[in-house]
Amino acid sequence: ADPSLKHQSMLLVYGSLSGATTQEKISLLTEKNNFHHIFIHKSQNPRAESVENLEFLFVDQGVDPEKLSRFISWNIVLERAQAMHSVVLVCGSLYTVGELRGKLLEIASDHLIPNF
């Protein structure tokens, strides 16, 4: 992890394929990070883990259910990030990252290119 982000407020956008390691990945993400909010994404891949199961796994790791929402649009994520002065971390399956990267690049915002 980037040490400059250690004390930075962070939002997480997460999606995963179904698999035996999904719970372990969520555990690793949540054990040292106190995300202010987590957006759950389900990719278009037929093997994508359901939003409901991902929510269950995050709650099982001690995440407050009030901190969880379904990913609907980048505008919602960006509004929350700006309001909280937060960094947005996108991770999980390559399908999630790829789909969201495409959506993010469609947004007309500033002249800076996202750092992937």
FIVOPA-645831 format. One record per atom (N, C-alpha, C): residue number from 1; residue in one letter; chain; atom name; y, x, z. Coordinates in nm, 4 decimals. Layout:
REM FIVOPA-645831
n = NUM res = a chain = A atom = CA north = Y east = X up = Z
...
This chain:
REM FIVOPA-645831
n = 1 res = a chain = A atom = N north = -0.1190 east = 0.0837 up = 0.0000
n = 1 res = a chain = A atom = CA north = 0.0000 east = 0.0000 up = 0.0000
n = 1 res = a chain = A atom = C north = 0.1248 east = 0.0878 up = 0.0000
n = 2 res = d chain = A atom = N north = 0.2254 east = 0.0384 up = -0.0648
n = 2 res = d chain = A atom = CA north = 0.3528 east = 0.1092 up = -0.0738
n = 2 res = d chain = A atom = C north = 0.4186 east = 0.1090 up = 0.0649
n = 3 res = p chain = A atom = N north = 0.4437 east = 0.2264 up = 0.1257
n = 3 res = p chain = A atom = CA north = 0.5026 east = 0.2305 up = 0.2596
n = 3 res = p chain = A atom = C north = 0.6407 east = 0.1668 up = 0.2663
n = 4 res = s chain = A atom = N north = 0.7125 east = 0.1623 up = 0.1547
n = 4 res = s chain = A atom = CA north = 0.8460 east = 0.1020 up = 0.1564
n = 4 res = s chain = A atom = C north = 0.8382 east = -0.0496 up = 0.1771
n = 5 res = l chain = A atom = N north = 0.7203 east = -0.1081 up = 0.1596
n = 5 res = l chain = A atom = CA north = 0.7036 east = -0.2520 up = 0.1782
n = 5 res = l chain = A atom = C north = 0.6534 east = -0.2882 up = 0.3177
n = 6 res = k chain = A atom = N north = 0.6326 east = -0.1880 up = 0.4023
n = 6 res = k chain = A atom = CA north = 0.5719 east = -0.2110 up = 0.5338
n = 6 res = k chain = A atom = C north = 0.6440 east = -0.3186 up = 0.6153
n = 7 res = h chain = A atom = N north = 0.7764 east = -0.3190 up = 0.6128
n = 7 res = h chain = A atom = CA north = 0.8522 east = -0.4151 up = 0.6925
n = 7 res = h chain = A atom = C north = 0.9178 east = -0.5216 up = 0.6048
n = 8 res = q chain = A atom = N north = 0.8768 east = -0.5295 up = 0.4800
n = 8 res = q chain = A atom = CA north = 0.9326 east = -0.6258 up = 0.3863
n = 8 res = q chain = A atom = C north = 0.8607 east = -0.7596 up = 0.3992
n = 9 res = s chain = A atom = N north = 0.9363 east = -0.8673 up = 0.3970
n = 9 res = s chain = A atom = CA north = 0.8783 east = -1.0011 up = 0.3942
n = 9 res = s chain = A atom = C north = 0.8027 east = -1.0178 up = 0.2624
n = 10 res = m chain = A atom = N north = 0.6797 east = -1.0718 up = 0.2695
n = 10 res = m chain = A atom = CA north = 0.5986 east = -1.0844 up = 0.1486
n = 10 res = m chain = A atom = C north = 0.5399 east = -1.2246 up = 0.1340
n = 11 res = l chain = A atom = N north = 0.5375 east = -1.2690 up = 0.0088
n = 11 res = l chain = A atom = CA north = 0.4664 east = -1.3904 up = -0.0297
n = 11 res = l chain = A atom = C north = 0.3469 east = -1.3462 up = -0.1137
n = 12 res = l chain = A atom = N north = 0.2372 east = -1.4168 up = -0.1020
n = 12 res = l chain = A atom = CA north = 0.1168 east = -1.3829 up = -0.1765
n = 12 res = l chain = A atom = C north = 0.0830 east = -1.4964 up = -0.2722
n = 13 res = v chain = A atom = N north = 0.0506 east = -1.4605 up = -0.3964
n = 13 res = v chain = A atom = CA north = -0.0091 east = -1.5542 up = -0.4909
n = 13 res = v chain = A atom = C north = -0.1491 east = -1.4990 up = -0.5157
n = 14 res = y chain = A atom = N north = -0.2515 east = -1.5805 up = -0.4853
n = 14 res = y chain = A atom = CA north = -0.3891 east = -1.5309 up = -0.4897
n = 14 res = y chain = A atom = C north = -0.4811 east = -1.6291 up = -0.5611
n = 15 res = g chain = A atom = N north = -0.5676 east = -1.5742 up = -0.6421
n = 15 res = g chain = A atom = CA north = -0.6731 east = -1.6512 up = -0.7072
n = 15 res = g chain = A atom = C north = -0.7932 east = -1.5610 up = -0.7268
n = 16 res = s chain = A atom = N north = -0.9119 east = -1.6177 up = -0.7261
n = 16 res = s chain = A atom = CA north = -1.0328 east = -1.5365 up = -0.7335
n = 16 res = s chain = A atom = C north = -1.1418 east = -1.6104 up = -0.8097
n = 17 res = l chain = A atom = N north = -1.2307 east = -1.5341 up = -0.8687
n = 17 res = l chain = A atom = CA north = -1.3516 east = -1.5934 up = -0.9234
n = 17 res = l chain = A atom = C north = -1.4473 east = -1.6200 up = -0.8075
n = 18 res = s chain = A atom = N north = -1.5378 east = -1.7140 up = -0.8253
n = 18 res = s chain = A atom = CA north = -1.6391 east = -1.7399 up = -0.7226
n = 18 res = s chain = A atom = C north = -1.7288 east = -1.6180 up = -0.7121
n = 19 res = g chain = A atom = N north = -1.7604 east = -1.5810 up = -0.5911
n = 19 res = g chain = A atom = CA north = -1.8490 east = -1.4666 up = -0.5735
n = 19 res = g chain = A atom = C north = -1.8681 east = -1.4330 up = -0.4282
n = 20 res = a chain = A atom = N north = -1.9647 east = -1.3473 up = -0.4050
n = 20 res = a chain = A atom = CA north = -2.0020 east = -1.3096 up = -0.2690
n = 20 res = a chain = A atom = C north = -1.8936 east = -1.2292 up = -0.1977
n = 21 res = t chain = A atom = N north = -1.8040 east = -1.1661 up = -0.2726
n = 21 res = t chain = A atom = CA north = -1.7039 east = -1.0794 up = -0.2084
n = 21 res = t chain = A atom = C north = -1.5691 east = -1.1475 up = -0.1861
n = 22 res = t chain = A atom = N north = -1.5571 east = -1.2742 up = -0.2210
n = 22 res = t chain = A atom = CA north = -1.4283 east = -1.3436 up = -0.2081
n = 22 res = t chain = A atom = C north = -1.3795 east = -1.3428 up = -0.0632
n = 23 res = q chain = A atom = N north = -1.4657 east = -1.3759 up = 0.0309
n = 23 res = q chain = A atom = CA north = -1.4252 east = -1.3798 up = 0.1708
n = 23 res = q chain = A atom = C north = -1.3843 east = -1.2407 up = 0.2197
n = 24 res = e chain = A atom = N north = -1.4562 east = -1.1389 up = 0.1755
n = 24 res = e chain = A atom = CA north = -1.4237 east = -1.0018 up = 0.2156
n = 24 res = e chain = A atom = C north = -1.2857 east = -0.9608 up = 0.1631
n = 25 res = k chain = A atom = N north = -1.2550 east = -0.9971 up = 0.0390
n = 25 res = k chain = A atom = CA north = -1.1235 east = -0.9654 up = -0.0184
n = 25 res = k chain = A atom = C north = -1.0121 east = -1.0328 up = 0.0605
n = 26 res = i chain = A atom = N north = -1.0328 east = -1.1593 up = 0.0930
n = 26 res = i chain = A atom = CA north = -0.9316 east = -1.2325 up = 0.1703
n = 26 res = i chain = A atom = C north = -0.9153 east = -1.1707 up = 0.3081
n = 27 res = s chain = A atom = N north = -1.0249 east = -1.1303 up = 0.3692
n = 27 res = s chain = A atom = CA north = -1.0188 east = -1.0643 up = 0.4990
n = 27 res = s chain = A atom = C north = -0.9373 east = -0.9356 up = 0.4924
n = 28 res = l chain = A atom = N north = -0.9618 east = -0.8554 up = 0.3888
n = 28 res = l chain = A atom = CA north = -0.8863 east = -0.7307 up = 0.3734
n = 28 res = l chain = A atom = C north = -0.7377 east = -0.7568 up = 0.3520
n = 29 res = l chain = A atom = N north = -0.7056 east = -0.8589 up = 0.2756
n = 29 res = l chain = A atom = CA north = -0.5650 east = -0.8912 up = 0.2503
n = 29 res = l chain = A atom = C north = -0.4934 east = -0.9388 up = 0.3760
n = 30 res = t chain = A atom = N north = -0.5617 east = -1.0173 up = 0.4566
n = 30 res = t chain = A atom = CA north = -0.4947 east = -1.0802 up = 0.5707
n = 30 res = t chain = A atom = C north = -0.4985 east = -0.9977 up = 0.6992
n = 31 res = e chain = A atom = N north = -0.5877 east = -0.8996 up = 0.7065
n = 31 res = e chain = A atom = CA north = -0.6008 east = -0.8276 up = 0.8341
n = 31 res = e chain = A atom = C north = -0.4786 east = -0.7443 up = 0.8695
n = 32 res = k chain = A atom = N north = -0.4072 east = -0.6918 up = 0.7707
n = 32 res = k chain = A atom = CA north = -0.2912 east = -0.6075 up = 0.8007
n = 32 res = k chain = A atom = C north = -0.1604 east = -0.6632 up = 0.7457
n = 33 res = n chain = A atom = N north = -0.1659 east = -0.7786 up = 0.6844
n = 33 res = n chain = A atom = CA north = -0.0465 east = -0.8367 up = 0.6248
n = 33 res = n chain = A atom = C north = -0.0219 east = -0.9744 up = 0.6830
n = 34 res = n chain = A atom = N north = 0.0991 east = -0.9958 up = 0.7277
n = 34 res = n chain = A atom = CA north = 0.1383 east = -1.1272 up = 0.7764
n = 34 res = n chain = A atom = C north = 0.2272 east = -1.1904 up = 0.6700
n = 35 res = f chain = A atom = N north = 0.1636 east = -1.2502 up = 0.5696
n = 35 res = f chain = A atom = CA north = 0.2382 east = -1.3110 up = 0.4607
n = 35 res = f chain = A atom = C north = 0.3159 east = -1.4314 up = 0.5122
n = 36 res = h chain = A atom = N north = 0.4407 east = -1.4429 up = 0.4672
n = 36 res = h chain = A atom = CA north = 0.5189 east = -1.5589 up = 0.5076
n = 36 res = h chain = A atom = C north = 0.4694 east = -1.6866 up = 0.4420
n = 37 res = h chain = A atom = N north = 0.4112 east = -1.6713 up = 0.3245
n = 37 res = h chain = A atom = CA north = 0.3529 east = -1.7879 up = 0.2584
n = 37 res = h chain = A atom = C north = 0.2505 east = -1.7389 up = 0.1566
n = 38 res = i chain = A atom = N north = 0.1491 east = -1.8228 up = 0.1325
n = 38 res = i chain = A atom = CA north = 0.0433 east = -1.7889 up = 0.0370
n = 38 res = i chain = A atom = C north = 0.0279 east = -1.9056 up = -0.0602
n = 39 res = f chain = A atom = N north = 0.0408 east = -1.8732 up = -0.1882
n = 39 res = f chain = A atom = CA north = 0.0208 east = -1.9712 up = -0.2943
n = 39 res = f chain = A atom = C north = -0.1180 east = -1.9470 up = -0.3542
n = 40 res = i chain = A atom = N north = -0.1995 east = -2.0508 up = -0.3601
n = 40 res = i chain = A atom = CA north = -0.3355 east = -2.0394 up = -0.4112
n = 40 res = i chain = A atom = C north = -0.3365 east = -2.0810 up = -0.5586
n = 41 res = h chain = A atom = N north = -0.3901 east = -1.9939 up = -0.6415
n = 41 res = h chain = A atom = CA north = -0.3953 east = -2.0177 up = -0.7861
n = 41 res = h chain = A atom = C north = -0.5403 east = -2.0312 up = -0.8310
n = 42 res = k chain = A atom = N north = -0.5659 east = -2.1254 up = -0.9205
n = 42 res = k chain = A atom = CA north = -0.6984 east = -2.1384 up = -0.9829
n = 42 res = k chain = A atom = C north = -0.6806 east = -2.1097 up = -1.1314
n = 43 res = s chain = A atom = N north = -0.7431 east = -2.0026 up = -1.1768
n = 43 res = s chain = A atom = CA north = -0.7304 east = -1.9654 up = -1.3184
n = 43 res = s chain = A atom = C north = -0.8084 east = -2.0632 up = -1.4057
n = 44 res = q chain = A atom = N north = -0.7893 east = -2.0495 up = -1.5351
n = 44 res = q chain = A atom = CA north = -0.8571 east = -2.1360 up = -1.6314
n = 44 res = q chain = A atom = C north = -1.0039 east = -2.0967 up = -1.6520
n = 45 res = n chain = A atom = N north = -1.0458 east = -1.9852 up = -1.5943
n = 45 res = n chain = A atom = CA north = -1.1832 east = -1.9402 up = -1.6083
n = 45 res = n chain = A atom = C north = -1.2771 east = -2.0385 up = -1.5380
n = 46 res = p chain = A atom = N north = -1.3862 east = -2.0800 up = -1.6021
n = 46 res = p chain = A atom = CA north = -1.4787 east = -2.1750 up = -1.5390
n = 46 res = p chain = A atom = C north = -1.5442 east = -2.1215 up = -1.4110
n = 47 res = r chain = A atom = N north = -1.5436 east = -1.9900 up = -1.3927
n = 47 res = r chain = A atom = CA north = -1.6007 east = -1.9322 up = -1.2706
n = 47 res = r chain = A atom = C north = -1.4977 east = -1.9180 up = -1.1590
n = 48 res = a chain = A atom = N north = -1.3760 east = -1.9674 up = -1.1795
n = 48 res = a chain = A atom = CA north = -1.2714 east = -1.9538 up = -1.0778
n = 48 res = a chain = A atom = C north = -1.3089 east = -2.0294 up = -0.9510
n = 49 res = e chain = A atom = N north = -1.2784 east = -1.9682 up = -0.8390
n = 49 res = e chain = A atom = CA north = -1.3017 east = -2.0318 up = -0.7085
n = 49 res = e chain = A atom = C north = -1.2079 east = -2.1510 up = -0.6949
n = 50 res = s chain = A atom = N north = -1.2552 east = -2.2576 up = -0.6336
n = 50 res = s chain = A atom = CA north = -1.1713 east = -2.3768 up = -0.6164
n = 50 res = s chain = A atom = C north = -1.0582 east = -2.3482 up = -0.5174
n = 51 res = v chain = A atom = N north = -0.9492 east = -2.4191 up = -0.5371
n = 51 res = v chain = A atom = CA north = -0.8348 east = -2.4076 up = -0.4458
n = 51 res = v chain = A atom = C north = -0.8775 east = -2.4462 up = -0.3046
n = 52 res = e chain = A atom = N north = -0.9556 east = -2.5509 up = -0.2946
n = 52 res = e chain = A atom = CA north = -0.9993 east = -2.5982 up = -0.1624
n = 52 res = e chain = A atom = C north = -1.0808 east = -2.4922 up = -0.0891
n = 53 res = n chain = A atom = N north = -1.1707 east = -2.4248 up = -0.1602
n = 53 res = n chain = A atom = CA north = -1.2520 east = -2.3220 up = -0.0948
n = 53 res = n chain = A atom = C north = -1.1662 east = -2.2015 up = -0.0562
n = 54 res = l chain = A atom = N north = -1.0728 east = -2.1623 up = -0.1420
n = 54 res = l chain = A atom = CA north = -0.9845 east = -2.0503 up = -0.1072
n = 54 res = l chain = A atom = C north = -0.8992 east = -2.0852 up = 0.0146
n = 55 res = e chain = A atom = N north = -0.8491 east = -2.2081 up = 0.0198
n = 55 res = e chain = A atom = CA north = -0.7724 east = -2.2505 up = 0.1382
n = 55 res = e chain = A atom = C north = -0.8592 east = -2.2398 up = 0.2635
n = 56 res = f chain = A atom = N north = -0.9824 east = -2.2878 up = 0.2548
n = 56 res = f chain = A atom = CA north = -1.0749 east = -2.2804 up = 0.3681
n = 56 res = f chain = A atom = C north = -1.0947 east = -2.1356 up = 0.4122
n = 57 res = l chain = A atom = N north = -1.1161 east = -2.0444 up = 0.3158
n = 57 res = l chain = A atom = CA north = -1.1405 east = -1.9041 up = 0.3495
n = 57 res = l chain = A atom = C north = -1.0187 east = -1.8388 up = 0.4142
n = 58 res = f chain = A atom = N north = -0.8983 east = -1.8720 up = 0.3687
n = 58 res = f chain = A atom = CA north = -0.7781 east = -1.8179 up = 0.4324
n = 58 res = f chain = A atom = C north = -0.7639 east = -1.8703 up = 0.5752
n = 59 res = v chain = A atom = N north = -0.7857 east = -1.9991 up = 0.5947
n = 59 res = v chain = A atom = CA north = -0.7780 east = -2.0574 up = 0.7298
n = 59 res = v chain = A atom = C north = -0.8842 east = -1.9961 up = 0.8186
n = 60 res = d chain = A atom = N north = -1.0034 east = -1.9742 up = 0.7638
n = 60 res = d chain = A atom = CA north = -1.1133 east = -1.9113 up = 0.8388
n = 60 res = d chain = A atom = C north = -1.0749 east = -1.7706 up = 0.8862
n = 61 res = q chain = A atom = N north = -0.9849 east = -1.7047 up = 0.8139
n = 61 res = q chain = A atom = CA north = -0.9380 east = -1.5703 up = 0.8528
n = 61 res = q chain = A atom = C north = -0.8168 east = -1.5779 up = 0.9454
n = 62 res = g chain = A atom = N north = -0.7807 east = -1.6976 up = 0.9902
n = 62 res = g chain = A atom = CA north = -0.6728 east = -1.7124 up = 1.0873
n = 62 res = g chain = A atom = C north = -0.5360 east = -1.7427 up = 1.0294
n = 63 res = v chain = A atom = N north = -0.5282 east = -1.7683 up = 0.9002
n = 63 res = v chain = A atom = CA north = -0.4000 east = -1.8021 up = 0.8387
n = 63 res = v chain = A atom = C north = -0.3646 east = -1.9464 up = 0.8735
n = 64 res = d chain = A atom = N north = -0.2421 east = -1.9682 up = 0.9171
n = 64 res = d chain = A atom = CA north = -0.1925 east = -2.1015 up = 0.9486
n = 64 res = d chain = A atom = C north = -0.1935 east = -2.1866 up = 0.8218
n = 65 res = p chain = A atom = N north = -0.2580 east = -2.3040 up = 0.8244
n = 65 res = p chain = A atom = CA north = -0.2625 east = -2.3892 up = 0.7050
n = 65 res = p chain = A atom = C north = -0.1244 east = -2.4261 up = 0.6518
n = 66 res = e chain = A atom = N north = -0.0241 east = -2.4266 up = 0.7390
n = 66 res = e chain = A atom = CA north = 0.1129 east = -2.4571 up = 0.6958
n = 66 res = e chain = A atom = C north = 0.1688 east = -2.3496 up = 0.6027
n = 67 res = k chain = A atom = N north = 0.1077 east = -2.2318 up = 0.6033
n = 67 res = k chain = A atom = CA north = 0.1524 east = -2.1215 up = 0.5177
n = 67 res = k chain = A atom = C north = 0.0860 east = -2.1237 up = 0.3807
n = 68 res = l chain = A atom = N north = 0.0011 east = -2.2237 up = 0.3548
n = 68 res = l chain = A atom = CA north = -0.0735 east = -2.2303 up = 0.2292
n = 68 res = l chain = A atom = C north = -0.0228 east = -2.3422 up = 0.1402
n = 69 res = s chain = A atom = N north = -0.0114 east = -2.3142 up = 0.0107
n = 69 res = s chain = A atom = CA north = 0.0200 east = -2.4170 up = -0.0890
n = 69 res = s chain = A atom = C north = -0.0521 east = -2.3834 up = -0.2172
n = 70 res = r chain = A atom = N north = -0.0687 east = -2.4845 up = -0.2988
n = 70 res = r chain = A atom = CA north = -0.1242 east = -2.4628 up = -0.4318
n = 70 res = r chain = A atom = C north = -0.0152 east = -2.4092 up = -0.5221
n = 71 res = f chain = A atom = N north = -0.0518 east = -2.3130 up = -0.6052
n = 71 res = f chain = A atom = CA north = 0.0430 east = -2.2616 up = -0.7034
n = 71 res = f chain = A atom = C north = 0.0659 east = -2.3709 up = -0.8073
n = 72 res = i chain = A atom = N north = 0.1930 east = -2.4087 up = -0.8252
n = 72 res = i chain = A atom = CA north = 0.2284 east = -2.5095 up = -0.9248
n = 72 res = i chain = A atom = C north = 0.3125 east = -2.4467 up = -1.0350
n = 73 res = s chain = A atom = N north = 0.4133 east = -2.3702 up = -0.9940
n = 73 res = s chain = A atom = CA north = 0.4983 east = -2.3051 up = -1.0941
n = 73 res = s chain = A atom = C north = 0.5659 east = -2.1828 up = -1.0335
n = 74 res = w chain = A atom = N north = 0.6054 east = -2.0919 up = -1.1220
n = 74 res = w chain = A atom = CA north = 0.6776 east = -1.9731 up = -1.0766
n = 74 res = w chain = A atom = C north = 0.8101 east = -2.0092 up = -1.0137
n = 75 res = n chain = A atom = N north = 0.8725 east = -2.1159 up = -1.0615
n = 75 res = n chain = A atom = CA north = 1.0029 east = -2.1526 up = -1.0065
n = 75 res = n chain = A atom = C north = 0.9942 east = -2.1779 up = -0.8565
n = 76 res = i chain = A atom = N north = 0.8885 east = -2.2438 up = -0.8138
n = 76 res = i chain = A atom = CA north = 0.8711 east = -2.2717 up = -0.6703
n = 76 res = i chain = A atom = C north = 0.8525 east = -2.1406 up = -0.5933
n = 77 res = v chain = A atom = N north = 0.7685 east = -2.0523 up = -0.6461
n = 77 res = v chain = A atom = CA north = 0.7450 east = -1.9231 up = -0.5806
n = 77 res = v chain = A atom = C north = 0.8750 east = -1.8428 up = -0.5732
n = 78 res = l chain = A atom = N north = 0.9458 east = -1.8354 up = -0.6843
n = 78 res = l chain = A atom = CA north = 1.0688 east = -1.7555 up = -0.6876
n = 78 res = l chain = A atom = C north = 1.1779 east = -1.8133 up = -0.5980
n = 79 res = e chain = A atom = N north = 1.1897 east = -1.9454 up = -0.5921
n = 79 res = e chain = A atom = CA north = 1.2876 east = -2.0068 up = -0.5020
n = 79 res = e chain = A atom = C north = 1.2580 east = -1.9707 up = -0.3568
n = 80 res = r chain = A atom = N north = 1.1311 east = -1.9788 up = -0.3193
n = 80 res = r chain = A atom = CA north = 1.0937 east = -1.9454 up = -0.1813
n = 80 res = r chain = A atom = C north = 1.1161 east = -1.7974 up = -0.1548
n = 81 res = a chain = A atom = N north = 1.0813 east = -1.7122 up = -0.2512
n = 81 res = a chain = A atom = CA north = 1.1002 east = -1.5679 up = -0.2344
n = 81 res = a chain = A atom = C north = 1.2486 east = -1.5338 up = -0.2179
n = 82 res = q chain = A atom = N north = 1.3326 east = -1.5953 up = -0.2979
n = 82 res = q chain = A atom = CA north = 1.4763 east = -1.5686 up = -0.2867
n = 82 res = q chain = A atom = C north = 1.5311 east = -1.6179 up = -0.1539
n = 83 res = a chain = A atom = N north = 1.4878 east = -1.7358 up = -0.1113
n = 83 res = a chain = A atom = CA north = 1.5353 east = -1.7915 up = 0.0164
n = 83 res = a chain = A atom = C north = 1.4936 east = -1.7053 up = 0.1348
n = 84 res = m chain = A atom = N north = 1.3762 east = -1.6429 up = 0.1255
n = 84 res = m chain = A atom = CA north = 1.3243 east = -1.5620 up = 0.2359
n = 84 res = m chain = A atom = C north = 1.3478 east = -1.4127 up = 0.2152
n = 85 res = h chain = A atom = N north = 1.4136 east = -1.3765 up = 0.1051
n = 85 res = h chain = A atom = CA north = 1.4353 east = -1.2349 up = 0.0709
n = 85 res = h chain = A atom = C north = 1.3015 east = -1.1609 up = 0.0720
n = 86 res = s chain = A atom = N north = 1.2050 east = -1.2190 up = 0.0021
n = 86 res = s chain = A atom = CA north = 1.0681 east = -1.1681 up = 0.0044
n = 86 res = s chain = A atom = C north = 1.0272 east = -1.1051 up = -0.1281
n = 87 res = v chain = A atom = N north = 0.9302 east = -1.0170 up = -0.1174
n = 87 res = v chain = A atom = CA north = 0.8610 east = -0.9605 up = -0.2318
n = 87 res = v chain = A atom = C north = 0.7431 east = -1.0520 up = -0.2614
n = 88 res = v chain = A atom = N north = 0.7108 east = -1.0705 up = -0.3899
n = 88 res = v chain = A atom = CA north = 0.5959 east = -1.1515 up = -0.4282
n = 88 res = v chain = A atom = C north = 0.4827 east = -1.0589 up = -0.4712
n = 89 res = l chain = A atom = N north = 0.3688 east = -1.0729 up = -0.4055
n = 89 res = l chain = A atom = CA north = 0.2493 east = -0.9962 up = -0.4382
n = 89 res = l chain = A atom = C north = 0.1507 east = -1.0896 up = -0.5075
n = 90 res = v chain = A atom = N north = 0.1090 east = -1.0537 up = -0.6290
n = 90 res = v chain = A atom = CA north = 0.0102 east = -1.1316 up = -0.7029
n = 90 res = v chain = A atom = C north = -0.1176 east = -1.0499 up = -0.7072
n = 91 res = c chain = A atom = N north = -0.2269 east = -1.1074 up = -0.6603
n = 91 res = c chain = A atom = CA north = -0.3527 east = -1.0335 up = -0.6655
n = 91 res = c chain = A atom = C north = -0.4709 east = -1.1287 up = -0.6688
n = 92 res = g chain = A atom = N north = -0.5856 east = -1.0710 up = -0.6908
n = 92 res = g chain = A atom = CA north = -0.7084 east = -1.1477 up = -0.7026
n = 92 res = g chain = A atom = C north = -0.7779 east = -1.1060 up = -0.8303
n = 93 res = s chain = A atom = N north = -0.8331 east = -1.2032 up = -0.8999
n = 93 res = s chain = A atom = CA north = -0.9049 east = -1.1718 up = -1.0222
n = 93 res = s chain = A atom = C north = -0.8083 east = -1.1329 up = -1.1343
n = 94 res = l chain = A atom = N north = -0.8607 east = -1.0586 up = -1.2304
n = 94 res = l chain = A atom = CA north = -0.7790 east = -1.0227 up = -1.3467
n = 94 res = l chain = A atom = C north = -0.7369 east = -1.1470 up = -1.4241
n = 95 res = y chain = A atom = N north = -0.8150 east = -1.2537 up = -1.4172
n = 95 res = y chain = A atom = CA north = -0.7789 east = -1.3782 up = -1.4844
n = 95 res = y chain = A atom = C north = -0.6527 east = -1.4366 up = -1.4207
n = 96 res = t chain = A atom = N north = -0.6467 east = -1.4386 up = -1.2895
n = 96 res = t chain = A atom = CA north = -0.5279 east = -1.4885 up = -1.2207
n = 96 res = t chain = A atom = C north = -0.4071 east = -1.4016 up = -1.2527
n = 97 res = v chain = A atom = N north = -0.4222 east = -1.2718 up = -1.2377
n = 97 res = v chain = A atom = CA north = -0.3097 east = -1.1808 up = -1.2624
n = 97 res = v chain = A atom = C north = -0.2625 east = -1.1931 up = -1.4067
n = 98 res = g chain = A atom = N north = -0.3559 east = -1.1991 up = -1.5016
n = 98 res = g chain = A atom = CA north = -0.3190 east = -1.2098 up = -1.6421
n = 98 res = g chain = A atom = C north = -0.2471 east = -1.3403 up = -1.6746
n = 99 res = e chain = A atom = N north = -0.2996 east = -1.4523 up = -1.6240
n = 99 res = e chain = A atom = CA north = -0.2355 east = -1.5809 up = -1.6493
n = 99 res = e chain = A atom = C north = -0.0956 east = -1.5854 up = -1.5898
n = 100 res = l chain = A atom = N north = -0.0829 east = -1.5379 up = -1.4670
n = 100 res = l chain = A atom = CA north = 0.0465 east = -1.5443 up = -1.4008
n = 100 res = l chain = A atom = C north = 0.1461 east = -1.4459 up = -1.4607
n = 101 res = r chain = A atom = N north = 0.0974 east = -1.3317 up = -1.5053
n = 101 res = r chain = A atom = CA north = 0.1860 east = -1.2356 up = -1.5706
n = 101 res = r chain = A atom = C north = 0.2477 east = -1.2989 up = -1.6953
n = 102 res = g chain = A atom = N north = 0.1659 east = -1.3678 up = -1.7733
n = 102 res = g chain = A atom = CA north = 0.2160 east = -1.4353 up = -1.8927
n = 102 res = g chain = A atom = C north = 0.3213 east = -1.5392 up = -1.8599
n = 103 res = k chain = A atom = N north = 0.2982 east = -1.6170 up = -1.7553
n = 103 res = k chain = A atom = CA north = 0.3955 east = -1.7193 up = -1.7145
n = 103 res = k chain = A atom = C north = 0.5240 east = -1.6547 up = -1.6634
n = 104 res = l chain = A atom = N north = 0.5103 east = -1.5476 up = -1.5874
n = 104 res = l chain = A atom = CA north = 0.6277 east = -1.4812 up = -1.5310
n = 104 res = l chain = A atom = C north = 0.7151 east = -1.4227 up = -1.6414
n = 105 res = l chain = A atom = N north = 0.6541 east = -1.3655 up = -1.7424
n = 105 res = l chain = A atom = CA north = 0.7320 east = -1.3052 up = -1.8503
n = 105 res = l chain = A atom = C north = 0.8042 east = -1.4091 up = -1.9352
n = 106 res = e chain = A atom = N north = 0.7642 east = -1.5366 up = -1.9264
n = 106 res = e chain = A atom = CA north = 0.8316 east = -1.6436 up = -2.0002
n = 106 res = e chain = A atom = C north = 0.9614 east = -1.6877 up = -1.9326
n = 107 res = i chain = A atom = N north = 0.9801 east = -1.6542 up = -1.8063
n = 107 res = i chain = A atom = CA north = 1.0969 east = -1.6994 up = -1.7312
n = 107 res = i chain = A atom = C north = 1.2171 east = -1.6139 up = -1.7674
n = 108 res = a chain = A atom = N north = 1.3259 east = -1.6797 up = -1.8003
n = 108 res = a chain = A atom = CA north = 1.4506 east = -1.6072 up = -1.8256
n = 108 res = a chain = A atom = C north = 1.5201 east = -1.5901 up = -1.6906
n = 109 res = s chain = A atom = N north = 1.5170 east = -1.4690 up = -1.6383
n = 109 res = s chain = A atom = CA north = 1.5808 east = -1.4471 up = -1.5087
n = 109 res = s chain = A atom = C north = 1.6801 east = -1.3325 up = -1.5199
n = 110 res = d chain = A atom = N north = 1.6388 east = -1.2142 up = -1.4850
n = 110 res = d chain = A atom = CA north = 1.7292 east = -1.1009 up = -1.4937
n = 110 res = d chain = A atom = C north = 1.6770 east = -1.0028 up = -1.5982
n = 111 res = h chain = A atom = N north = 1.7467 east = -0.8945 up = -1.6148
n = 111 res = h chain = A atom = CA north = 1.7104 east = -0.7972 up = -1.7165
n = 111 res = h chain = A atom = C north = 1.5999 east = -0.7031 up = -1.6745
n = 112 res = l chain = A atom = N north = 1.5566 east = -0.7098 up = -1.5494
n = 112 res = l chain = A atom = CA north = 1.4533 east = -0.6195 up = -1.5004
n = 112 res = l chain = A atom = C north = 1.3150 east = -0.6699 up = -1.5388
n = 113 res = i chain = A atom = N north = 1.2309 east = -0.5823 up = -1.5859
n = 113 res = i chain = A atom = CA north = 1.0937 east = -0.6166 up = -1.6217
n = 113 res = i chain = A atom = C north = 1.0095 east = -0.6090 up = -1.4941
n = 114 res = p chain = A atom = N north = 0.9236 east = -0.7102 up = -1.4676
n = 114 res = p chain = A atom = CA north = 0.8385 east = -0.7032 up = -1.3477
n = 114 res = p chain = A atom = C north = 0.7518 east = -0.5783 up = -1.3477
n = 115 res = n chain = A atom = N north = 0.7263 east = -0.5244 up = -1.2302
n = 115 res = n chain = A atom = CA north = 0.6456 east = -0.4046 up = -1.2137
n = 115 res = n chain = A atom = C north = 0.5028 east = -0.4478 up = -1.1841
n = 116 res = f chain = A atom = N north = 0.4134 east = -0.4378 up = -1.2842
n = 116 res = f chain = A atom = CA north = 0.2736 east = -0.4789 up = -1.2669
n = 116 res = f chain = A atom = C north = 0.1868 east = -0.3593 up = -1.2404
